[in-house]
Amino acid sequence: MEWWLALAIIMGGLMLLFATGLPLAFCFMVVNVVGVILFWGGLPGLNQLALDAFSSITNFVLLTVVMFTLMGEVIFVSGFFVKILDILDKWLGRVPGRLGVLAVGGGTLLGALSGSSIGSAAVLGSTLLPEMERRGYDRRLSLGTVMSAGGLDAIIPPSGLAVILATLAEISVGKLLIAGILPGLLMAALYVIYIVGRCKLQPELAPSYAVAPTPLSRKIVETIRYVLPLGFVILVVTGALFFGVASPTEASAMGALSALILIAAYGKLNWRALKGSVNATVRIAVMIFMILMGATAFSHILSYSGATKVIVQFVAGLELSPIIILLAMQLLIFIMGCFMEQVSIMMVTFPLFLPVVSTLGIDPIWFGLIVLINIETGLLTPPFGLLLFVVKGIAPPDVKMGDVYRAVTPYVIINCIVMAIIILAPPIATWLPGR
């Protein structure tokens, strides 16, 4: 069979199944069975398919995803983070758009504690949106800040999405996690600059209000009592990765254990919190592993069809600079992010992109970080960004989907600016992992 016909059958069939609404894992499995019949000789191929599926989820590093998810769920379900937001709020004073700034600050902190962007957006939205509504904040401003702040979780370590990306791309998980620190902080800083600047120019978007004064001594005591211990959990994970004293799997396990100890120390580790955290973690882990099983075999079938080899040879023969090819890849991922789920995008594109990246000599950590930001942006892009629906679900009933779409536009532009900065200045992504 000609490679182009094989590619059309495989990719066309996958897109068609996506359109039916069938769960992603089953979409990949159906295409895999068809591919086995076409390219792997039927029954012997099915045996190989089962082996591929099994080996894809027996990678020890995937335990990192489970532990990072558990760490975040413990913080979410226990309600401990609400107290942290209250303390951060007391330090902001009368900063323009203070609740928006608080959302970004809280999202940054949550990003260092959790591996789930959806969980972060849900916590920030349920906590801050009612207060923003009560204070007369412009809805677009409030919705946009919460969604963008939740998305920071995908960039700032620990990030479950980064672990999956690194696993699929076969690059260092620890280095990719560390690579997200500076870009994540840059993104958060640009969000804050935008919020404060716009609220200075248009004060009616975020009406100022009297803030009850809090003695400095009380703020310091509460910060030491609640925020610093949370900082210890962050240090356990990020510090262990940065200084190389633990593998990503070991660091994630220590982080989950530290979070459990912390919540227990404050008397919030009850049966309800523990059960809720474990249940949520299991649901997320099973969903990810099912998709990985199908998608790993899918990449093998695509490679066996000969399409991957021909595409790599074609791209390598083009008289284009690697940057142009990189930009074309990112444009395709950005467009796919408007319609597809993030893990699925990686599953579909990586079998084609990674051989090209290797052939062109592009730094895989740099490439992985750019893709990670692009995929995170897909959480925010209309019409099907996941965070759009999460925040719409917890917003006031009269908020329309069009309001949500318009609210997120400035933050999507900021994300694109960050990607452009990293493309022009690669050390932002590569300096810390290289130390």
Buried (B, 14 or more C-beta within 10 A) or exposed (E): EEBEEBBEBBBEBBBEBBEEEBEBBBBBBBBBBBBBEBBBEEEEBBEBBEEBBEEBBEEEBBBBBBBBBBBBBBBBBBEBBEBBBEBBBBBBEEBBBBBBBBBBBBBBBBBBBBBBBBBBBBBBBBBBBBBBBEBEBBBBBBBBBBBBBBBBBBBBBBBBBBBBBBBBBEBBBBBBBBBBBBBBBBBBEBBBEBBBEBBEEEEEBBEEEEEEEBEEEEEEEBBEEBBEBBEEBBBBBBEBBBEEEBBBBBBBBBBBBBBBEBBBEEEBBEEEBBEBBBEBBEEBBEBBBBBBBBBBBBBBBBBBBBBBEBBBEEBEEEEEEBEEBBBEBBEBBBEBBBBBBBBBBBBBBBBBBBBBBEBBEBBBBBBBBBBBBBBBBBBBBBEBBBBBBBBBEBBEEEBEEEBBBBBBBBBBEBBBEBBEBBBEEBEBBBBBBEE
